[in-house]
Amino acid sequence: MHALRDHFGSPCPRCAKDILQPAPSTNRMPGQDLAWCPTCHATLSADDLARRRAPKRGSFLSRLFTRPHAR
Ligand SMILES: [Zn+2]
């Protein structure tokens, strides 16, 4: 289960220059659950975001937690 809302306010995975916002639901896909980047105009589904973020977040957290033990 991927909650798209969890990704709102996160840095855009494509350009990293802006944060993800709820996509404007006025155009072809009203009510579609998409995150939208106002800078590069990327539209990302919850699945896209989960795929892009899961490995990154995992390695980031594992680094945080393993670094003190490694020394
Ligand atoms: Zn972007």
N, CA, C, O and the ligand as a Tripos MOL2 file, in Angstrom:
@<TRIPOS>MOLECULE
protein
  285   283    72     0     0
PROTEIN
NO_CHARGES

@<TRIPOS>ATOM
      1 N           0.8450   -1.2060    0.0000 N.3       1 MET1
      2 CA          0.0000    0.0000    0.0000 C.3       1 MET1
      3 C           0.8710    1.2440    0.0000 C.2       1 MET1
      4 O           1.7020    1.4400    0.8870 O.2       1 MET1
      5 N           0.6740    2.0580   -0.9820 N.am      2 HIS2
      6 CA          1.4640    3.2720   -1.0600 C.3       2 HIS2
      7 C           0.5300    4.4660   -0.8840 C.2       2 HIS2
      8 O          -0.4220    4.6360   -1.6460 O.2       2 HIS2
      9 N           0.7970    5.2640    0.0910 N.am      3 ALA3
     10 CA         -0.0120    6.4620    0.2900 C.3       3 ALA3
     11 C           0.6630    7.6240   -0.4310 C.2       3 ALA3
     12 O           1.7680    8.0430   -0.0880 O.2       3 ALA3
     13 N          -0.0290    8.1190   -1.4240 N.am      4 LEU4
     14 CA          0.5550    9.2100   -2.2020 C.3       4 LEU4
     15 C           0.7930   10.4310   -1.3230 C.2       4 LEU4
     16 O           1.7330   11.1970   -1.5330 O.2       4 LEU4
     17 N          -0.0640   10.5890   -0.3540 N.am      5 ARG5
     18 CA          0.0620   11.7700    0.5150 C.3       5 ARG5
     19 C           1.3950   11.8010    1.2390 C.2       5 ARG5
     20 O           1.9180   12.8720    1.5450 O.2       5 ARG5
     21 N           1.9470   10.6150    1.5150 N.am      6 ASP6
     22 CA          3.2300   10.5710    2.2150 C.3       6 ASP6
     23 C           4.3260   11.2560    1.4230 C.2       6 ASP6
     24 O           5.3320   11.6970    1.9780 O.2       6 ASP6
     25 N           4.1160   11.3390    0.1060 N.am      7 HIS7
     26 CA          5.1640   11.8920   -0.7550 C.3       7 HIS7
     27 C           5.0050   13.3900   -0.9880 C.2       7 HIS7
     28 O           5.9290   14.0500   -1.4620 O.2       7 HIS7
     29 N           3.8550   13.9140   -0.6600 N.am      8 PHE8
     30 CA          3.6740   15.3620   -0.8280 C.3       8 PHE8
     31 C           4.6110   16.0920    0.1170 C.2       8 PHE8
     32 O           4.6980   15.7710    1.3030 O.2       8 PHE8
     33 N           5.3030   17.0720   -0.4220 N.am      9 GLY9
     34 CA          6.2590   17.8130    0.3930 C.3       9 GLY9
     35 C           7.6540   17.2290    0.3380 C.2       9 GLY9
     36 O           8.5990   17.8040    0.8770 O.2       9 GLY9
     37 N           7.7850   16.0630   -0.3270 N.am     10 SER10
     38 CA          9.1160   15.4810   -0.4890 C.3      10 SER10
     39 C           9.7770   16.0740   -1.7240 C.2      10 SER10
     40 O           9.0920   16.5220   -2.6430 O.2      10 SER10
     41 N          11.0950   16.0770   -1.7480 N.am     11 PRO11
     42 CA         11.7870   16.6000   -2.9400 C.3      11 PRO11
     43 C          11.4280   15.7980   -4.1710 C.2      11 PRO11
     44 O          11.2570   14.5810   -4.0980 O.2      11 PRO11
     45 N          11.3130   16.4700   -5.2920 N.am     12 CYS12
     46 CA         11.0110   15.8160   -6.5580 C.3      12 CYS12
     47 C          12.1290   14.8370   -6.9040 C.2      12 CYS12
     48 O          13.2960   15.2300   -6.9310 O.2      12 CYS12
     49 N          11.8010   13.5700   -7.1690 N.am     13 PRO13
     50 CA         12.8460   12.5960   -7.4930 C.3      13 PRO13
     51 C          13.4630   12.8420   -8.8580 C.2      13 PRO13
     52 O          14.5180   12.2870   -9.1640 O.2      13 PRO13
     53 N          12.8310   13.6580   -9.6780 N.am     14 ARG14
     54 CA         13.3480   13.8620  -11.0310 C.3      14 ARG14
     55 C          14.3020   15.0420  -11.0930 C.2      14 ARG14
     56 O          15.3970   14.9190  -11.6420 O.2      14 ARG14
     57 N          13.9070   16.1850  -10.5390 N.am     15 CYS15
     58 CA         14.7680   17.3630  -10.6560 C.3      15 CYS15
     59 C          15.3330   17.7940   -9.3010 C.2      15 CYS15
     60 O          16.3170   18.5320   -9.2510 O.2      15 CYS15
     61 N          14.7220   17.3430   -8.2060 N.am     16 ALA16
     62 CA         15.2030   17.6570   -6.8590 C.3      16 ALA16
     63 C          15.2520   19.1590   -6.5820 C.2      16 ALA16
     64 O          15.9470   19.6040   -5.6690 O.2      16 ALA16
     65 N          14.5080   19.9410   -7.3760 N.am     17 LYS17
     66 CA         14.5370   21.3840   -7.1770 C.3      17 LYS17
     67 C          13.2720   21.9050   -6.5230 C.2      17 LYS17
     68 O          13.1980   23.0650   -6.1200 O.2      17 LYS17
     69 N          12.2910   21.0470   -6.4230 N.am     18 ASP18
     70 CA         11.0300   21.4790   -5.8480 C.3      18 ASP18
     71 C          10.4350   20.3170   -5.0710 C.2      18 ASP18
     72 O          10.9920   19.2190   -5.0450 O.2      18 ASP18
     73 N           9.2920   20.5730   -4.4370 N.am     19 ILE19
     74 CA          8.6550   19.5110   -3.6800 C.3      19 ILE19
     75 C           7.3990   19.0520   -4.4020 C.2      19 ILE19
     76 O           6.7950   19.8020   -5.1690 O.2      19 ILE19
     77 N           7.0250   17.8290   -4.1470 N.am     20 LEU20
     78 CA          5.8700   17.2370   -4.8120 C.3      20 LEU20
     79 C           4.5790   17.7610   -4.1950 C.2      20 LEU20
     80 O           4.4520   17.9250   -2.9810 O.2      20 LEU20
     81 N           3.6520   18.0100   -5.0690 N.am     21 GLN21
     82 CA          2.3480   18.5030   -4.6420 C.3      21 GLN21
     83 C           1.2670   17.6530   -5.2820 C.2      21 GLN21
     84 O           1.5260   16.9340   -6.2470 O.2      21 GLN21
     85 N           0.0600   17.7320   -4.7490 N.am     22 PRO22
     86 CA         -1.0370   17.0420   -5.4200 C.3      22 PRO22
     87 C          -1.2150   17.5990   -6.8200 C.2      22 PRO22
     88 O          -1.2560   18.8150   -7.0090 O.2      22 PRO22
     89 N          -1.3210   16.7150   -7.8000 N.am     23 ALA23
     90 CA         -1.4720   17.1690   -9.1720 C.3      23 ALA23
     91 C          -2.8080   17.8730   -9.3330 C.2      23 ALA23
     92 O          -3.8150   17.4510   -8.7650 O.2      23 ALA23
     93 N          -2.8120   18.9510  -10.1120 N.am     24 PRO24
     94 CA         -4.0850   19.6070  -10.4070 C.3      24 PRO24
     95 C          -5.0030   18.6330  -11.1260 C.2      24 PRO24
     96 O          -4.5960   17.9980  -12.0990 O.2      24 PRO24
     97 N          -6.2240   18.5130  -10.6620 N.am     25 SER25
     98 CA         -7.1060   17.4700  -11.1820 C.3      25 SER25
     99 C          -8.1090   18.0340  -12.1780 C.2      25 SER25
    100 O          -9.2550   17.5910  -12.2520 O.2      25 SER25
    101 N          -7.6560   19.0120  -12.9340 N.am     26 THR26
    102 CA         -8.6050   19.6690  -13.8380 C.3      26 THR26
    103 C          -8.5830   19.0790  -15.2400 C.2      26 THR26
    104 O          -9.5650   19.1780  -15.9750 O.2      26 THR26
    105 N          -7.4550   18.4590  -15.6160 N.am     27 ASN27
    106 CA         -7.2890   18.0920  -17.0140 C.3      27 ASN27
    107 C          -7.9400   16.7550  -17.3980 C.2      27 ASN27
    108 O          -9.1030   16.5050  -17.0820 O.2      27 ASN27
    109 N          -7.1840   15.9200  -18.0710 N.am     28 ARG28
    110 CA         -7.7720   14.6920  -18.6060 C.3      28 ARG28
    111 C          -8.1400   13.6990  -17.5210 C.2      28 ARG28
    112 O          -9.0700   12.9080  -17.6730 O.2      28 ARG28
    113 N          -7.3940   13.7500  -16.4160 N.am     29 MET29
    114 CA         -7.5860   12.7060  -15.4280 C.3      29 MET29
    115 C          -8.0950   13.2840  -14.1150 C.2      29 MET29
    116 O          -7.3360   13.3840  -13.1510 O.2      29 MET29
    117 N          -9.3300   13.6540  -14.0630 N.am     30 PRO30
    118 CA         -9.8690   14.2180  -12.8330 C.3      30 PRO30
    119 C          -9.8980   13.1760  -11.7280 C.2      30 PRO30
    120 O         -10.3310   12.0430  -11.9380 O.2      30 PRO30
    121 N          -9.4360   13.5690  -10.5580 N.am     31 GLY31
    122 CA         -9.4750   12.6600   -9.4290 C.3      31 GLY31
    123 C          -8.3800   11.6310   -9.4310 C.2      31 GLY31
    124 O          -8.3150   10.7900   -8.5340 O.2      31 GLY31
    125 N          -7.5020   11.6810  -10.4390 N.am     32 GLN32
    126 CA         -6.3910   10.7250  -10.4750 C.3      32 GLN32
    127 C          -5.4190   11.0500   -9.3470 C.2      32 GLN32
    128 O          -5.1290   12.2150   -9.0730 O.2      32 GLN32
    129 N          -4.9230   10.0050   -8.7020 N.am     33 ASP33
    130 CA         -3.9680   10.2170   -7.6230 C.3      33 ASP33
    131 C          -2.5680   10.3250   -8.1900 C.2      33 ASP33
    132 O          -1.9030    9.3220   -8.4500 O.2      33 ASP33
    133 N          -2.1360   11.5540   -8.3750 N.am     34 LEU34
    134 CA         -0.8040   11.7780   -8.9120 C.3      34 LEU34
    135 C          -0.1340   12.8950   -8.1360 C.2      34 LEU34
    136 O          -0.7690   13.8650   -7.7210 O.2      34 LEU34
    137 N           1.1590   12.7310   -7.9550 N.am     35 ALA35
    138 CA          1.9520   13.8170   -7.3990 C.3      35 ALA35
    139 C           2.5530   14.5930   -8.5570 C.2      35 ALA35
    140 O           2.8440   14.0300   -9.6120 O.2      35 ALA35
    141 N           2.7340   15.8680   -8.3540 N.am     36 TRP36
    142 CA          3.1240   16.7440   -9.4430 C.3      36 TRP36
    143 C           4.2220   17.6710   -8.9800 C.2      36 TRP36
    144 O           4.1730   18.1980   -7.8680 O.2      36 TRP36
    145 N           5.2170   17.8720   -9.8300 N.am     37 CYS37
    146 CA          6.2940   18.7960   -9.5180 C.3      37 CYS37
    147 C           6.0890   20.0620  -10.3280 C.2      37 CYS37
    148 O           6.0930   20.0050  -11.5570 O.2      37 CYS37
    149 N           5.9110   21.1980   -9.6820 N.am     38 PRO38
    150 CA          5.6610   22.4500  -10.4030 C.3      38 PRO38
    151 C           6.8720   22.9420  -11.1820 C.2      38 PRO38
    152 O           6.7210   23.7800  -12.0710 O.2      38 PRO38
    153 N           8.0540   22.4550  -10.8820 N.am     39 THR39
    154 CA          9.2510   22.9250  -11.5720 C.3      39 THR39
    155 C           9.4950   22.1670  -12.8720 C.2      39 THR39
    156 O           9.6520   22.7910  -13.9220 O.2      39 THR39
    157 N           9.5320   20.8200  -12.8240 N.am     40 CYS40
    158 CA          9.8040   20.0740  -14.0440 C.3      40 CYS40
    159 C           8.5250   19.4520  -14.6130 C.2      40 CYS40
    160 O           8.5680   18.7760  -15.6410 O.2      40 CYS40
    161 N           7.3970   19.6770  -13.9510 N.am     41 HIS41
    162 CA          6.0950   19.2140  -14.4350 C.3      41 HIS41
    163 C           6.0130   17.6990  -14.5450 C.2      41 HIS41
    164 O           5.2570   17.1680  -15.3580 O.2      41 HIS41
    165 N           6.7900   17.0140  -13.7280 N.am     42 ALA42
    166 CA          6.6840   15.5590  -13.7030 C.3      42 ALA42
    167 C           5.4270   15.1650  -12.9510 C.2      42 ALA42
    168 O           5.1090   15.7240  -11.9010 O.2      42 ALA42
    169 N           4.7220   14.2010  -13.5030 N.am     43 THR43
    170 CA          3.6010   13.6350  -12.7570 C.3      43 THR43
    171 C           3.9610   12.2050  -12.3940 C.2      43 THR43
    172 O           4.3430   11.4100  -13.2520 O.2      43 THR43
    173 N           3.8360   11.8930  -11.1280 N.am     44 LEU44
    174 CA          4.2850   10.6000  -10.6360 C.3      44 LEU44
    175 C           3.1710    9.9350   -9.8490 C.2      44 LEU44
    176 O           2.5340   10.5520   -8.9950 O.2      44 LEU44
    177 N           2.9510    8.6700  -10.1510 N.am     45 SER45
    178 CA          1.9630    7.9140   -9.4000 C.3      45 SER45
    179 C           2.5980    7.4250   -8.1000 C.2      45 SER45
    180 O           3.8140    7.4870   -7.9180 O.2      45 SER45
    181 N           1.7470    6.9410   -7.2100 N.am     46 ALA46
    182 CA          2.2590    6.4280   -5.9400 C.3      46 ALA46
    183 C           3.2230    5.2780   -6.1830 C.2      46 ALA46
    184 O           4.2140    5.1370   -5.4670 O.2      46 ALA46
    185 N           2.9380    4.4480   -7.1950 N.am     47 ASP47
    186 CA          3.8310    3.3290   -7.5030 C.3      47 ASP47
    187 C           5.1860    3.8240   -7.9780 C.2      47 ASP47
    188 O           6.2250    3.3060   -7.5670 O.2      47 ASP47
    189 N           5.1710    4.8270   -8.8450 N.am     48 ASP48
    190 CA          6.4330    5.3920   -9.3190 C.3      48 ASP48
    191 C           7.2710    5.8750   -8.1360 C.2      48 ASP48
    192 O           8.4690    5.6050   -8.0410 O.2      48 ASP48
    193 N           6.6090    6.5860   -7.2530 N.am     49 LEU49
    194 CA          7.3280    7.1730   -6.1270 C.3      49 LEU49
    195 C           7.8460    6.0910   -5.1960 C.2      49 LEU49
    196 O           8.9640    6.1850   -4.6910 O.2      49 LEU49
    197 N           7.0500    5.0790   -4.9700 N.am     50 ALA50
    198 CA          7.4800    4.0010   -4.0710 C.3      50 ALA50
    199 C           8.6910    3.3000   -4.6670 C.2      50 ALA50
    200 O           9.6360    2.9630   -3.9530 O.2      50 ALA50
    201 N           8.6600    3.0800   -5.9840 N.am     51 ARG51
    202 CA          9.7720    2.4110   -6.6340 C.3      51 ARG51
    203 C          11.0420    3.2600   -6.5360 C.2      51 ARG51
    204 O          12.1300    2.7430   -6.2820 O.2      51 ARG51
    205 N          10.8850    4.5670   -6.7410 N.am     52 ARG52
    206 CA         12.0710    5.4240   -6.7180 C.3      52 ARG52
    207 C          12.5950    5.6330   -5.3200 C.2      52 ARG52
    208 O          13.8050    5.7360   -5.1160 O.2      52 ARG52
    209 N          11.7060    5.6950   -4.3610 N.am     53 ARG53
    210 CA         12.1510    6.1100   -3.0390 C.3      53 ARG53
    211 C          12.5510    4.9570   -2.1370 C.2      53 ARG53
    212 O          13.4140    5.1140   -1.2730 O.2      53 ARG53
    213 N          11.9320    3.8000   -2.3280 N.am     54 ALA54
    214 CA         12.1580    2.7060   -1.3800 C.3      54 ALA54
    215 C          13.6370    2.3560   -1.2160 C.2      54 ALA54
    216 O          14.1150    2.2910   -0.0840 O.2      54 ALA54
    217 N          14.3730    2.1300   -2.2980 N.am     55 PRO55
    218 CA         15.7730    1.7390   -2.1300 C.3      55 PRO55
    219 C          16.6020    2.8480   -1.4950 C.2      55 PRO55
    220 O          17.4550    2.5920   -0.6450 O.2      55 PRO55
    221 N          16.3430    4.0720   -1.9130 N.am     56 LYS56
    222 CA         17.0880    5.2060   -1.3800 C.3      56 LYS56
    223 C          16.8890    5.3320    0.1200 C.2      56 LYS56
    224 O          17.8430    5.4590    0.8880 O.2      56 LYS56
    225 N          15.6350    5.2940    0.5100 N.am     57 ARG57
    226 CA         15.3290    5.4720    1.9180 C.3      57 ARG57
    227 C          15.9590    4.3440    2.7290 C.2      57 ARG57
    228 O          16.4910    4.5690    3.8160 O.2      57 ARG57
    229 N          15.8920    3.1280    2.1860 N.am     58 GLY58
    230 CA         16.4420    1.9890    2.8980 C.3      58 GLY58
    231 C          17.9290    2.1400    3.1230 C.2      58 GLY58
    232 O          18.4260    1.9100    4.2260 O.2      58 GLY58
    233 N          18.6470    2.5290    2.0680 N.am     59 SER59
    234 CA         20.0920    2.6240    2.2120 C.3      59 SER59
    235 C          20.4620    3.7960    3.1130 C.2      59 SER59
    236 O          21.4390    3.7470    3.8620 O.2      59 SER59
    237 N          19.6620    4.8440    3.0220 N.am     60 PHE60
    238 CA         19.9210    5.9960    3.8750 C.3      60 PHE60
    239 C          19.7820    5.6200    5.3430 C.2      60 PHE60
    240 O          20.6360    5.9460    6.1670 O.2      60 PHE60
    241 N          18.6890    4.9260    5.6540 N.am     61 LEU61
    242 CA         18.4610    4.5290    7.0300 C.3      61 LEU61
    243 C          19.4990    3.5140    7.4810 C.2      61 LEU61
    244 O          20.0010    3.5880    8.6030 O.2      61 LEU61
    245 N          19.8190    2.5710    6.6110 N.am     62 SER62
    246 CA         20.7740    1.5480    7.0280 C.3      62 SER62
    247 C          22.1440    2.1790    7.2510 C.2      62 SER62
    248 O          22.8960    1.7560    8.1280 O.2      62 SER62
    249 N          22.4620    3.1930    6.4500 N.am     63 ARG63
    250 CA         23.7280    3.8930    6.6850 C.3      63 ARG63
    251 C          23.7280    4.5710    8.0470 C.2      63 ARG63
    252 O          24.6970    4.5000    8.8030 O.2      63 ARG63
    253 N          22.6160    5.2260    8.3340 N.am     64 LEU64
    254 CA         22.5030    5.9110    9.6120 C.3      64 LEU64
    255 C          22.7140    4.9520   10.7690 C.2      64 LEU64
    256 O          23.3800    5.2640   11.7560 O.2      64 LEU64
    257 N          22.1210    3.7700   10.6150 N.am     65 PHE65
    258 CA         22.1330    2.8570   11.7580 C.3      65 PHE65
    259 C          23.3730    1.9730   11.7900 C.2      65 PHE65
    260 O          23.7410    1.4780   12.8550 O.2      65 PHE65
    261 N          24.0210    1.7640   10.6550 N.am     66 THR66
    262 CA         25.1700    0.8610   10.6650 C.3      66 THR66
    263 C          26.4790    1.6130   10.8890 C.2      66 THR66
    264 O          27.4660    1.0340   11.3420 O.2      66 THR66
    265 N          26.4800    2.8910   10.5740 N.am     67 ARG67
    266 CA         27.7380    3.6250   10.6540 C.3      67 ARG67
    267 C          28.3380    3.6060   12.0660 C.2      67 ARG67
    268 O          29.5300    3.3370   12.2170 O.2      67 ARG67
    269 N          27.5360    3.8870   13.1020 N.am     68 PRO68
    270 CA         28.1290    3.8710   14.4450 C.3      68 PRO68
    271 C          28.6530    2.5050   14.8400 C.2      68 PRO68
    272 O          29.6400    2.4010   15.5680 O.2      68 PRO68
    273 N          27.9900    1.4450   14.3590 N.am     69 HIS69
    274 CA         28.4130    0.0970   14.7480 C.3      69 HIS69
    275 C          29.6540   -0.3330   13.9820 C.2      69 HIS69
    276 O          30.4110   -1.1920   14.4340 O.2      69 HIS69
    277 N          29.8550    0.2780   12.8070 N.am     70 ALA70
    278 CA         30.9750   -0.1540   11.9780 C.3      70 ALA70
    279 C          32.3020    0.2480   12.6280 C.2      70 ALA70
    280 O          33.3150   -0.4290   12.4540 O.2      70 ALA70
    281 N          32.2880    1.3340   13.3650 N.am     71 ARG71
    282 CA         33.5480    1.7880   13.9500 C.3      71 ARG71
    283 C          33.8540    1.1110   15.2630 C.2      71 ARG71
    284 O          34.8840    1.3910   15.8760 O.2      71 ARG71
    285 ZN         10.7420   18.1290  -10.5270 Zn       72 ZN72
@<TRIPOS>BOND
     1     1     2 1
     2     2     3 1
     3     3     4 2
     4     3     5 am
     5     5     6 1
     6     6     7 1
     7     7     8 2
     8     7     9 am
     9     9    10 1
    10    10    11 1
    11    11    12 2
    12    11    13 am
    13    13    14 1
    14    14    15 1
    15    15    16 2
    16    15    17 am
    17    17    18 1
    18    18    19 1
    19    19    20 2
    20    19    21 am
    21    21    22 1
    22    22    23 1
    23    23    24 2
    24    23    25 am
    25    25    26 1
    26    26    27 1
    27    27    28 2
    28    27    29 am
    29    29    30 1
    30    30    31 1
    31    31    32 2
    32    31    33 am
    33    33    34 1
    34    34    35 1
    35    35    36 2
    36    35    37 am
    37    37    38 1
    38    38    39 1
    39    39    40 2
    40    39    41 am
    41    41    42 1
    42    42    43 1
    43    43    44 2
    44    43    45 am
    45    45    46 1
    46    46    47 1
    47    47    48 2
    48    47    49 am
    49    49    50 1
    50    50    51 1
    51    51    52 2
    52    51    53 am
    53    53    54 1
    54    54    55 1
    55    55    56 2
    56    55    57 am
    57    57    58 1
    58    58    59 1
    59    59    60 2
    60    59    61 am
    61    61    62 1
    62    62    63 1
    63    63    64 2
    64    63    65 am
    65    65    66 1
    66    66    67 1
    67    67    68 2
    68    67    69 am
    69    69    70 1
    70    70    71 1
    71    71    72 2
    72    71    73 am
    73    73    74 1
    74    74    75 1
    75    75    76 2
    76    75    77 am
    77    77    78 1
    78    78    79 1
    79    79    80 2
    80    79    81 am
    81    81    82 1
    82    82    83 1
    83    83    84 2
    84    83    85 am
    85    85    86 1
    86    86    87 1
    87    87    88 2
    88    87    89 am
    89    89    90 1
    90    90    91 1
    91    91    92 2
    92    91    93 am
    93    93    94 1
    94    94    95 1
    95    95    96 2
    96    95    97 am
    97    97    98 1
    98    98    99 1
    99    99   100 2
   100    99   101 am
   101   101   102 1
   102   102   103 1
   103   103   104 2
   104   103   105 am
   105   105   106 1
   106   106   107 1
   107   107   108 2
   108   107   109 am
   109   109   110 1
   110   110   111 1
   111   111   112 2
   112   111   113 am
   113   113   114 1
   114   114   115 1
   115   115   116 2
   116   115   117 am
   117   117   118 1
   118   118   119 1
   119   119   120 2
   120   119   121 am
   121   121   122 1
   122   122   123 1
   123   123   124 2
   124   123   125 am
   125   125   126 1
   126   126   127 1
   127   127   128 2
   128   127   129 am
   129   129   130 1
   130   130   131 1
   131   131   132 2
   132   131   133 am
   133   133   134 1
   134   134   135 1
   135   135   136 2
   136   135   137 am
   137   137   138 1
   138   138   139 1
   139   139   140 2
   140   139   141 am
   141   141   142 1
   142   142   143 1
   143   143   144 2
   144   143   145 am
   145   145   146 1
   146   146   147 1
   147   147   148 2
   148   147   149 am
   149   149   150 1
   150   150   151 1
   151   151   152 2
   152   151   153 am
   153   153   154 1
   154   154   155 1
   155   155   156 2
   156   155   157 am
   157   157   158 1
   158   158   159 1
   159   159   160 2
   160   159   161 am
   161   161   162 1
   162   162   163 1
   163   163   164 2
   164   163   165 am
   165   165   166 1
   166   166   167 1
   167   167   168 2
   168   167   169 am
   169   169   170 1
   170   170   171 1
   171   171   172 2
   172   171   173 am
   173   173   174 1
   174   174   175 1
   175   175   176 2
   176   175   177 am
   177   177   178 1
   178   178   179 1
   179   179   180 2
   180   179   181 am
   181   181   182 1
   182   182   183 1
   183   183   184 2
   184   183   185 am
   185   185   186 1
   186   186   187 1
   187   187   188 2
   188   187   189 am
   189   189   190 1
   190   190   191 1
   191   191   192 2
   192   191   193 am
   193   193   194 1
   194   194   195 1
   195   195   196 2
   196   195   197 am
   197   197   198 1
   198   198   199 1
   199   199   200 2
   200   199   201 am
   201   201   202 1
   202   202   203 1
   203   203   204 2
   204   203   205 am
   205   205   206 1
   206   206   207 1
   207   207   208 2
   208   207   209 am
   209   209   210 1
   210   210   211 1
   211   211   212 2
   212   211   213 am
   213   213   214 1
   214   214   215 1
   215   215   216 2
   216   215   217 am
   217   217   218 1
   218   218   219 1
   219   219   220 2
   220   219   221 am
   221   221   222 1
   222   222   223 1
   223   223   224 2
   224   223   225 am
   225   225   226 1
   226   226   227 1
   227   227   228 2
   228   227   229 am
   229   229   230 1
   230   230   231 1
   231   231   232 2
   232   231   233 am
   233   233   234 1
   234   234   235 1
   235   235   236 2
   236   235   237 am
   237   237   238 1
   238   238   239 1
   239   239   240 2
   240   239   241 am
   241   241   242 1
   242   242   243 1
   243   243   244 2
   244   243   245 am
   245   245   246 1
   246   246   247 1
   247   247   248 2
   248   247   249 am
   249   249   250 1
   250   250   251 1
   251   251   252 2
   252   251   253 am
   253   253   254 1
   254   254   255 1
   255   255   256 2
   256   255   257 am
   257   257   258 1
   258   258   259 1
   259   259   260 2
   260   259   261 am
   261   261   262 1
   262   262   263 1
   263   263   264 2
   264   263   265 am
   265   265   266 1
   266   266   267 1
   267   267   268 2
   268   267   269 am
   269   269   270 1
   270   270   271 1
   271   271   272 2
   272   271   273 am
   273   273   274 1
   274   274   275 1
   275   275   276 2
   276   275   277 am
   277   277   278 1
   278   278   279 1
   279   279   280 2
   280   279   281 am
   281   281   282 1
   282   282   283 1
   283   283   284 2
@<TRIPOS>SUBSTRUCTURE
     1 MET1         2 RESIDUE 1 A MET
     2 HIS2         6 RESIDUE 1 A HIS
     3 ALA3        10 RESIDUE 1 A ALA
     4 LEU4        14 RESIDUE 1 A LEU
     5 ARG5        18 RESIDUE 1 A ARG
     6 ASP6        22 RESIDUE 1 A ASP
     7 HIS7        26 RESIDUE 1 A HIS
     8 PHE8        30 RESIDUE 1 A PHE
     9 GLY9        34 RESIDUE 1 A GLY
    10 SER10       38 RESIDUE 1 A SER
    11 PRO11       42 RESIDUE 1 A PRO
    12 CYS12       46 RESIDUE 1 A CYS
    13 PRO13       50 RESIDUE 1 A PRO
    14 ARG14       54 RESIDUE 1 A ARG
    15 CYS15       58 RESIDUE 1 A CYS
    16 ALA16       62 RESIDUE 1 A ALA
    17 LYS17       66 RESIDUE 1 A LYS
    18 ASP18       70 RESIDUE 1 A ASP
    19 ILE19       74 RESIDUE 1 A ILE
    20 LEU20       78 RESIDUE 1 A LEU
    21 GLN21       82 RESIDUE 1 A GLN
    22 PRO22       86 RESIDUE 1 A PRO
    23 ALA23       90 RESIDUE 1 A ALA
    24 PRO24       94 RESIDUE 1 A PRO
    25 SER25       98 RESIDUE 1 A SER
    26 THR26      102 RESIDUE 1 A THR
    27 ASN27      106 RESIDUE 1 A ASN
    28 ARG28      110 RESIDUE 1 A ARG
    29 MET29      114 RESIDUE 1 A MET
    30 PRO30      118 RESIDUE 1 A PRO
    31 GLY31      122 RESIDUE 1 A GLY
    32 GLN32      126 RESIDUE 1 A GLN
    33 ASP33      130 RESIDUE 1 A ASP
    34 LEU34      134 RESIDUE 1 A LEU
    35 ALA35      138 RESIDUE 1 A ALA
    36 TRP36      142 RESIDUE 1 A TRP
    37 CYS37      146 RESIDUE 1 A CYS
    38 PRO38      150 RESIDUE 1 A PRO
    39 THR39      154 RESIDUE 1 A THR
    40 CYS40      158 RESIDUE 1 A CYS
    41 HIS41      162 RESIDUE 1 A HIS
    42 ALA42      166 RESIDUE 1 A ALA
    43 THR43      170 RESIDUE 1 A THR
    44 LEU44      174 RESIDUE 1 A LEU
    45 SER45      178 RESIDUE 1 A SER
    46 ALA46      182 RESIDUE 1 A ALA
    47 ASP47      186 RESIDUE 1 A ASP
    48 ASP48      190 RESIDUE 1 A ASP
    49 LEU49      194 RESIDUE 1 A LEU
    50 ALA50      198 RESIDUE 1 A ALA
    51 ARG51      202 RESIDUE 1 A ARG
    52 ARG52      206 RESIDUE 1 A ARG
    53 ARG53      210 RESIDUE 1 A ARG
    54 ALA54      214 RESIDUE 1 A ALA
    55 PRO55      218 RESIDUE 1 A PRO
    56 LYS56      222 RESIDUE 1 A LYS
    57 ARG57      226 RESIDUE 1 A ARG
    58 GLY58      230 RESIDUE 1 A GLY
    59 SER59      234 RESIDUE 1 A SER
    60 PHE60      238 RESIDUE 1 A PHE
    61 LEU61      242 RESIDUE 1 A LEU
    62 SER62      246 RESIDUE 1 A SER
    63 ARG63      250 RESIDUE 1 A ARG
    64 LEU64      254 RESIDUE 1 A LEU
    65 PHE65      258 RESIDUE 1 A PHE
    66 THR66      262 RESIDUE 1 A THR
    67 ARG67      266 RESIDUE 1 A ARG
    68 PRO68      270 RESIDUE 1 A PRO
    69 HIS69      274 RESIDUE 1 A HIS
    70 ALA70      278 RESIDUE 1 A ALA
    71 ARG71      282 RESIDUE 1 A ARG
    72 ZN72       285 GROUP 0 **** ****
